[in-house]
Amino acid sequence: MSVRELVVLGTASQVPTRHRNHNGYLLRWDGEGILFDPGEGTQRQMLRAGVAAHDLNRICVTHFHGDHSLGLAGVIQRINLDRVPHEVTAHYPKSGQRFFDRLRYATAYRETVRLTEAPVAEDGDIARTGGYTLQARKLSHPVESYGYLLTEADGRRMLPERLTAHGIKGPDVGRIQRDGSLNGVSLDDVSEVRRGQRFAFVMDTRLCDGVHALAEGCDLLVIESTFLDEDEQLAVEHGHLTAGQAARVARDAGVRHLVLTHFSQRYSEPEEFERQARAAGYEGELTVAHDLLRVPVPKRR
């Protein structure tokens, strides 16, 4: 049975706290695992969350600030220590190649795994598999930063009442799916489009076109909300979002489930992020993330 869920490994901004580790997020998508922004301590958080090195197929780094990337060294070495049997691909801003190199070879270890480097230099598709397309969009932060969007291709949903009305049953159902028509009946006559699922990961950024493009129509949007609305000027100055800004993006984009994360240590009441998000008009499912949380991708519409 396929599993599609987000495993939250860390939710702190800039520095860890007693209750929040540096960033780290694993998306389980059917048989694959995509690790986003492994900050310091990610390897230990993986252990606590029951995530193994063998679960990782891709690593996606939004930008090279320490709270989003210092865990790379440990994660890469663990992948090699455990002799992960499959290729692992790393995506990250090309402008930060020197930082990736330093982290990949921070200390001595034996390389046993094929780690493919796939740096990102512009907006667009960066990977295509049988199950999804992965895209990158540039964000607005003091250092170059990219958000990531995973989209599943649209499919078809067969409609039993229409199949019955046209006398189509048994092996003929497979034939019309394969051939597109059967005895004058088209596939459109007995089915409807089943929209593919969409997941977006948006970290350190001000409001910009990339934020809105990534969020559009998402089933699950993970987005930073470093500041509360009263500190919006600080957010703008440092290249971040507030809870209200993130929620308005989700509202306008038709997001089904919004996950707020990347919280400044200055705030001690996480429920205030939810209150401000609701005040901004977001009415969908809302989660204020905490470490080791598991969030399922919403079921298809």
C-alpha positions as CSV (number, residue, x, y, z in Angstrom):
1,M,0.0,0.0,0.0
2,S,1.4,3.4,-1.0
3,V,2.2,5.9,1.7
4,R,2.2,9.7,1.2
5,E,3.1,11.6,4.3
6,L,5.3,14.3,5.7
7,V,7.5,13.4,8.6
8,V,8.6,16.6,10.4
9,L,12.1,16.3,11.9
10,G,12.7,19.8,13.0
11,T,10.9,23.2,13.0
12,A,13.2,25.8,14.5
13,S,14.4,28.9,12.8
14,Q,18.1,29.9,13.0
15,V,18.8,28.2,16.3
16,P,17.4,25.1,18.0
17,T,15.4,25.3,21.2
18,R,14.6,22.9,24.0
19,H,11.6,21.6,22.0
20,R,12.5,22.3,18.4
21,N,15.4,20.9,16.4
22,H,16.9,22.6,13.4
23,N,14.9,22.1,10.1
24,G,14.4,18.7,8.6
25,Y,11.4,17.3,6.6
26,L,11.0,13.9,5.0
27,L,8.3,13.4,2.3
28,R,7.3,9.8,1.9
29,W,5.8,9.5,-1.6
30,D,4.8,5.9,-2.4
31,G,8.1,4.0,-2.4
32,E,10.4,7.1,-2.3
33,G,11.7,9.4,0.4
34,I,12.7,13.0,-0.2
35,L,14.6,14.8,2.5
36,F,14.2,18.5,2.6
37,D,16.6,21.0,4.3
38,P,18.6,18.7,6.7
39,G,19.7,21.1,9.4
40,E,22.0,20.2,12.3
41,G,20.8,17.2,14.3
42,T,18.8,15.7,11.4
43,Q,20.5,12.3,11.7
44,R,19.4,12.0,15.3
45,Q,15.9,13.2,14.5
46,M,15.6,10.6,11.8
47,L,16.4,7.9,14.4
48,R,13.7,9.3,16.7
49,A,11.2,9.4,13.9
50,G,11.9,5.9,12.6
51,V,13.5,7.1,9.4
52,A,16.4,5.1,8.0
53,A,19.1,6.1,5.6
54,H,17.7,3.5,3.2
55,D,14.5,5.5,3.0
56,L,16.2,8.4,1.2
57,N,16.1,8.7,-2.5
58,R,16.6,12.5,-2.8
59,I,17.9,15.4,-0.8
60,C,16.6,18.9,-1.6
61,V,18.3,21.9,0.0
62,T,16.5,25.3,-0.4
63,H,19.6,27.4,0.4
64,F,22.8,27.3,2.3
65,H,22.1,28.8,5.7
66,G,23.2,26.6,8.5
67,D,19.8,25.8,9.9
68,H,18.8,24.3,6.5
69,S,22.0,22.5,5.6
70,L,24.5,21.8,8.4
71,G,23.0,18.3,8.8
72,L,24.1,17.3,5.2
73,A,27.5,16.1,6.4
74,G,26.1,13.6,8.8
75,V,23.3,12.5,6.6
76,I,25.6,11.9,3.6
77,Q,28.0,9.9,5.7
78,R,25.2,7.9,7.2
79,I,24.0,7.0,3.7
80,N,27.4,5.7,3.0
81,L,27.9,4.0,6.3
82,D,24.7,2.0,5.9
83,R,25.6,1.2,2.2
84,V,22.2,2.4,0.8
85,P,21.8,0.1,-2.2
86,H,20.2,2.7,-4.5
87,E,21.3,6.0,-6.0
88,V,20.6,9.2,-4.0
89,T,20.2,12.5,-5.8
90,A,21.0,15.9,-4.2
91,H,19.4,19.1,-5.4
92,Y,20.6,22.5,-4.2
93,P,21.3,26.0,-5.5
94,K,24.2,25.9,-7.9
95,S,25.5,29.1,-6.5
96,G,26.2,27.2,-3.3
97,Q,28.3,24.5,-4.9
98,R,31.3,25.3,-2.7
99,F,29.2,24.9,0.5
100,F,27.8,21.5,-0.7
101,D,31.4,20.4,-1.5
102,R,32.6,21.4,2.0
103,L,29.7,19.6,3.7
104,R,29.9,16.5,1.5
105,Y,33.6,16.1,2.4
106,A,33.6,17.7,5.8
107,T,35.5,14.8,7.3
108,A,37.1,11.5,6.2
109,Y,34.8,8.6,5.4
110,R,34.5,5.8,2.9
111,E,32.2,6.5,-0.1
112,T,30.1,3.4,-0.9
113,V,27.0,5.0,-2.4
114,R,26.4,6.7,-5.7
115,L,25.4,10.3,-4.7
116,T,24.4,12.2,-7.8
117,E,24.8,16.0,-7.6
118,A,22.0,17.9,-9.5
119,P,22.4,21.6,-8.7
120,V,19.6,24.0,-9.5
121,A,20.3,27.1,-11.5
122,E,16.9,28.3,-12.8
123,D,13.2,27.7,-12.5
124,G,11.7,24.6,-14.1
125,D,11.6,20.8,-13.9
126,I,14.6,19.2,-12.2
127,A,13.5,15.5,-12.1
128,R,10.9,13.3,-13.7
129,T,10.0,9.8,-12.5
130,G,7.1,7.4,-13.2
131,G,5.3,8.8,-10.1
132,Y,5.9,12.6,-10.1
133,T,7.6,15.6,-11.6
134,L,9.8,17.7,-9.3
135,Q,10.2,21.4,-10.0
136,A,12.1,24.3,-8.5
137,R,11.2,28.0,-8.3
138,K,13.4,30.8,-7.1
139,L,12.5,32.6,-3.9
140,S,13.5,35.9,-2.3
141,H,16.0,35.6,0.5
142,P,19.4,37.3,1.2
143,V,21.1,34.2,-0.3
144,E,19.9,32.3,-3.3
145,S,17.0,30.1,-2.4
146,Y,14.7,27.7,-4.2
147,G,11.4,26.2,-3.3
148,Y,10.3,22.8,-4.5
149,L,7.1,21.5,-6.0
150,L,6.2,17.8,-6.5
151,T,3.3,17.1,-8.9
152,E,1.6,13.9,-9.9
153,A,0.3,13.6,-13.4
154,D,-3.5,13.7,-13.8
155,G,-5.2,10.3,-14.1
156,R,-8.7,9.1,-14.9
157,R,-11.5,8.0,-12.5
158,M,-13.9,5.4,-14.0
159,L,-17.5,6.1,-13.2
160,P,-19.4,2.8,-12.5
161,E,-22.9,4.2,-13.3
162,R,-21.8,5.4,-16.7
163,L,-20.0,2.1,-17.5
164,T,-23.2,0.3,-16.6
165,A,-25.3,2.6,-18.7
166,H,-23.1,1.8,-21.7
167,G,-22.9,-1.9,-21.0
168,I,-19.2,-1.9,-20.4
169,K,-17.9,-4.4,-17.8
170,G,-15.3,-7.0,-17.1
171,P,-12.2,-7.0,-19.5
172,D,-13.9,-4.2,-21.5
173,V,-13.2,-1.7,-18.8
174,G,-9.5,-2.3,-19.2
175,R,-9.8,-2.1,-23.0
176,I,-11.5,1.3,-23.0
177,Q,-8.9,2.6,-20.6
178,R,-6.1,1.4,-22.8
179,D,-7.5,2.3,-26.2
180,G,-9.5,5.4,-25.3
181,S,-12.7,4.1,-27.0
182,L,-14.8,1.0,-27.4
183,N,-17.7,0.3,-29.7
184,G,-18.3,4.0,-30.2
185,V,-18.1,4.9,-26.5
186,S,-15.2,7.2,-25.6
187,L,-13.2,7.2,-22.4
188,D,-14.6,10.7,-21.6
189,D,-18.1,9.2,-21.7
190,V,-17.4,6.8,-18.8
191,S,-14.8,8.6,-16.7
192,E,-13.6,11.9,-15.4
193,V,-10.2,13.5,-14.8
194,R,-8.6,12.5,-11.5
195,R,-6.4,15.5,-10.6
196,G,-2.9,14.5,-9.6
197,Q,-1.7,15.5,-6.1
198,R,0.6,18.4,-5.5
199,F,3.1,19.0,-2.6
200,A,5.1,22.2,-2.2
201,F,8.0,23.1,0.1
202,V,8.6,26.8,0.7
203,M,11.3,27.9,3.1
204,D,13.1,31.2,3.8
205,T,11.6,33.9,1.6
206,R,9.8,37.1,1.3
207,L,6.5,37.2,-0.6
208,C,7.4,36.9,-4.3
209,D,6.1,35.3,-7.5
210,G,7.8,32.0,-6.7
211,V,5.9,31.6,-3.5
212,H,2.5,32.0,-5.2
213,A,3.5,29.7,-8.1
214,L,4.6,26.9,-5.8
215,A,1.5,27.1,-3.6
216,E,-1.1,27.1,-6.4
217,G,-3.6,24.3,-6.0
218,C,-1.5,22.3,-3.5
219,D,-2.9,19.5,-1.6
220,L,-0.2,19.9,1.1
221,L,1.9,23.1,1.4
222,V,4.8,23.3,3.9
223,I,5.7,26.9,4.3
224,E,7.8,29.0,6.7
225,S,6.1,31.4,9.0
226,T,9.1,32.6,11.0
227,F,7.4,35.7,12.4
228,L,4.0,36.8,13.7
229,D,2.2,39.6,11.9
230,E,3.2,42.3,14.3
231,D,6.8,41.7,13.3
232,E,6.2,41.9,9.6
233,Q,8.9,44.6,9.1
234,L,11.5,42.2,10.6
235,A,10.2,39.5,8.2
236,V,10.7,41.8,5.2
237,E,14.2,42.9,6.4
238,H,15.4,39.3,6.9
239,G,13.7,37.6,4.0
240,H,10.9,35.7,5.8
241,L,7.2,35.4,6.0
242,T,4.7,36.0,8.8
243,A,1.9,33.6,9.8
244,G,-0.7,35.9,8.2
245,Q,1.3,36.2,4.9
246,A,1.7,32.4,4.6
247,A,-2.0,31.9,5.3
248,R,-3.1,34.4,2.7
249,V,-0.9,32.7,0.1
250,A,-2.5,29.4,1.0
251,R,-6.0,30.9,0.9
252,D,-5.6,32.6,-2.5
253,A,-3.9,29.4,-3.9
254,G,-6.7,27.1,-2.8
255,V,-4.4,25.0,-0.6
256,R,-6.1,22.1,1.1
257,H,-3.8,21.5,4.0
258,L,-1.4,24.2,5.2
259,V,1.6,23.3,7.4
260,L,3.3,26.3,9.1
261,T,6.8,25.8,10.4
262,H,10.3,27.4,10.9
263,F,9.4,29.4,14.0
264,S,11.6,32.1,15.6
265,Q,12.7,31.4,19.1
266,R,11.3,34.7,20.2
267,Y,7.8,33.2,20.4
268,S,6.6,30.8,23.1
269,E,3.0,30.3,22.2
270,P,2.6,28.3,18.9
271,E,-1.2,28.6,19.0
272,E,-0.8,32.3,18.1
273,F,0.4,31.2,14.7
274,E,-2.8,29.3,14.1
275,R,-4.9,32.2,15.4
276,Q,-3.3,34.7,13.0
277,A,-3.5,32.2,10.1
278,R,-7.2,31.8,10.7
279,A,-7.6,35.6,11.0
280,A,-6.0,36.0,7.6
281,G,-8.9,34.0,6.1
282,Y,-7.5,30.5,5.6
283,E,-10.3,28.0,6.1
284,G,-8.6,24.7,5.0
285,E,-6.9,22.1,7.2
286,L,-4.2,23.8,9.2
287,T,-1.2,22.4,11.2
288,V,1.3,24.3,13.3
289,A,4.2,21.9,13.0
290,H,6.1,20.4,15.9
291,D,9.1,18.0,15.8
292,L,8.4,14.4,15.0
293,L,4.9,15.1,13.7
294,R,3.5,13.0,10.8
295,V,1.1,14.7,8.4
296,P,-0.6,12.6,5.8
297,V,-1.1,14.0,2.3
298,P,-4.8,14.6,1.9
299,K,-6.7,12.0,0.0
300,R,-7.5,12.7,-3.6
301,R,-10.5,14.8,-4.2
